[in-house]
């Protein structure tokens, strides 16, 4: 079993930055493909970014390209999401997710095996 705990959310003004962290336990992080999702009120949970097991490959949804950066430190069993130039439409609960069976970065919520409880990000205009 894998446990994921997110941290780093908060309230920030538009144009500001936040860095989210996801600490994994219960399994070596390098055996997991990791992703970040977000869910705004009244909306479906959507894929934001994903990173391969070795950290060499990353994938982003179009709306965050050039603003968000996903990275990982397998020695620390931690995945990060650096968010810059934040917009009010980035407001959501952000979830960390892990997939244990494939090295391919997946974009579908149903294909991830483990989830954190989420951290709130609020961007004011």
C-alpha positions in Angstrom: 0.0 0.0 0.0 1.2 3.5 -0.9 0.4 6.6 1.2 0.6 10.0 -0.4 0.4 13.3 1.5 0.3 16.6 -0.3 1.3 20.0 1.2 2.1 23.5 0.1 -1.3 24.8 -0.9 -2.6 28.1 0.1 -4.0 31.5 -1.0 -2.0 33.5 -3.5 -2.7 36.5 -5.7 -2.9 36.2 -9.5 0.6 36.1 -10.9 2.1 34.6 -7.8 3.7 31.2 -7.2 3.3 28.1 -5.1 5.2 24.9 -4.7 3.3 21.8 -3.9 4.9 18.7 -2.4 3.8 15.1 -2.3 5.5 12.7 0.1 5.1 9.0 -0.7 5.5 6.2 1.7 5.0 2.4 1.7 6.9 1.9 -1.5 10.1 3.1 -3.2 9.1 6.2 -5.1 11.2 5.2 -8.1 8.8 2.3 -8.7 5.9 4.6 -9.2 4.8 6.8 -12.1 3.4 10.0 -10.5 0.8 12.6 -11.5 -0.9 15.7 -10.2 -4.6 16.3 -10.8 -6.9 19.1 -9.8 -10.6 19.5 -9.1 -12.4 22.8 -9.1 -15.9 23.1 -7.5 -18.5 21.6 -9.7 -16.0 20.2 -12.2 -14.4 16.9 -12.9 -11.0 16.0 -11.6 -8.5 16.7 -14.4 -5.0 15.8 -15.2 -2.4 18.5 -14.7 1.0 16.9 -15.0 2.8 13.6 -14.8 6.4 12.4 -14.4 8.1 9.1 -15.3 9.7 6.9 -12.7 13.2 8.2 -13.4 12.1 11.8 -13.7 13.3 12.1 -17.3 9.9 12.4 -19.0 7.2 14.9 -18.1 3.8 15.6 -19.5 1.5 18.6 -19.0 -2.0 19.6 -19.8 -2.1 22.4 -22.3 -3.4 25.1 -19.9 -0.4 24.9 -17.6 2.5 24.4 -20.1 5.2 27.0 -19.5 3.8 27.9 -16.1 4.0 24.6 -14.1 6.9 22.3 -13.6 6.7 18.8 -12.2 9.8 17.2 -10.7 10.7 14.4 -8.3 13.4 13.5 -5.8 13.4 9.7 -5.5 15.9 9.8 -2.7 13.4 11.8 -0.7 10.3 9.9 -2.0 8.8 13.3 -2.9 7.2 14.7 -6.0 6.8 18.5 -6.5 4.7 20.8 -8.6 6.1 24.3 -9.0 3.3 26.6 -10.1 4.2 30.1 -11.5 2.1 32.9 -13.0 -0.9 31.5 -11.3 -4.4 32.5 -12.6 -7.8 32.5 -10.8 -8.8 29.6 -13.0 -6.0 27.5 -11.4 -8.1 27.5 -8.2 -8.8 23.9 -7.2 -8.0 21.1 -4.8 -4.8 19.6 -6.1 -4.2 15.8 -5.7 -1.1 13.7 -6.0 -1.5 10.3 -7.6 0.6 7.2 -8.1 0.5 4.4 -10.7 2.4 1.2 -10.0 2.1 -1.0 -13.1 3.5 1.0 -16.0 6.2 3.5 -16.8 4.0 5.3 -19.3 2.6 8.6 -18.0 -1.2 8.3 -17.8 -3.7 11.1 -18.0 -6.8 9.3 -16.9 -7.9 9.4 -13.3 -9.2 5.8 -13.3 -5.7 4.5 -14.2 -4.0 5.7 -11.1 -3.9 3.3 -8.1 -3.2 5.6 -5.1 -4.3 9.1 -4.2 -3.6 11.7 -1.6 -6.3 13.7 0.2 -5.5 16.9 -1.7 -4.4 20.4 -0.9 -6.4 23.6 -1.6 -4.9 26.2 -4.0 -6.8 29.5 -4.2 -5.8 32.2 -6.6 -7.4 35.6 -6.0 -7.8 38.1 -8.8 
